[in-house]
């Protein structure tokens, strides 16, 4: 009986030690994986924010450029008092050029 209880005790201690060792080793691997995931998540978030800001600036300037294009040859037009047709065309072309240049600068930067 004593030998059986001694063997049983030895097995339970050995199993507890092995289980503890496996748990510690598993926890280390888990922590390494958590660290890698955290780093990747941080980089992905920064990349998303950077790209989102860039697209936001591009879209703002693109909308203004589109509006300027539509004013170059509007469907219905009016002529402000005191402005000749040539002055109106020049003003609209200047507005278009300015807005398109801003759009192009954001697009290439």
N, C-alpha and C positions, 0 to 999 in steps of 0.2 A: 503494500500500500504506500509506503513511504517513497519508494522509487517512482511509483506512478504519480504521486502528488508532486514530487520533485521535477519529473519530466513535464508534467502539465504546467507547473510554475515556470519552468525554463522556456517552454514553448510560448506561453502567454507573454513573458518578458521579451522574447525574441520578436514575436509578432508586433508587440507594442513599439519596439525599437525600430523595426523595419517600417511599420506604418508611419511612425513619427518622421523617419528619415525621408520616406517618399512624400509625405505631406510638406516637409520643409523644402525639398527639392522642387515639388510642384508649385509651392508658393513663390519660390524664386523665379521660376519660369513665368508664372502668372504676372509677377511684378515687372519682369522684363517686357513681356507682351503689352502690359498696360502702359508702360513708359513709351514704347514704340508707337502705340496707337495714339497716345496723347500728343506726341511730337508730330505725327502725320496729320492729326486733326487740327493742330495749331497752324501748320503750314498751309493746309487746305483752306482754313478760315481766312488767313491773311491773303492768300491768292484770290479767294472769292471777293473779299472787300476791295482789293486793288482793281480787279477786273470790273467790278460793279461801278466803282467811281469813274473808271475810264469810259465805260459805256454810257454812264449818266451824262458826262460832259459831251461826248460825241452826239448823243441824241438831242441834247439841248441846242447845240449848234446846228445840227441837221434840220431840226424843225424850223429854225430861223432861216436857214438857207432855202428850204422848200417854200416857205412863205414868200421870200424874195423872188424866187423863180416864178411863182404864180402871179406876182405883181408885174413882171416884165410884160406879159401879154394877158391882161385880165379879160374875163368874159364880158363883163360890163365895166366900163371905165368912166371916170369923171375927171374933170379938169379943175383943180383948185383955182380960185379967182386970183389973177395976177401972175399965174405961172404959164409959160408957153409950153407947147407940146414938146419941144426940144429940151427944155429945162426939166420937165417931168420925166422924160426918158433918161436923161443924164442922171437925175437923182435916183431913180429906180435902179439903174445899172450900177451906180456907186454903192447903193445899199446891198445889192446882190453880191457885188465883188467883195465887200467887207465881210458879209456873212459867210460867203463861201470860203474866203481865206481863213476865217476863224475855224470853220468846220474842218478844213484841210489840215490846219495846224494841229488840232486835237486828234485827228485821224492818224497823223504821222508821228506824233510824239508818244 
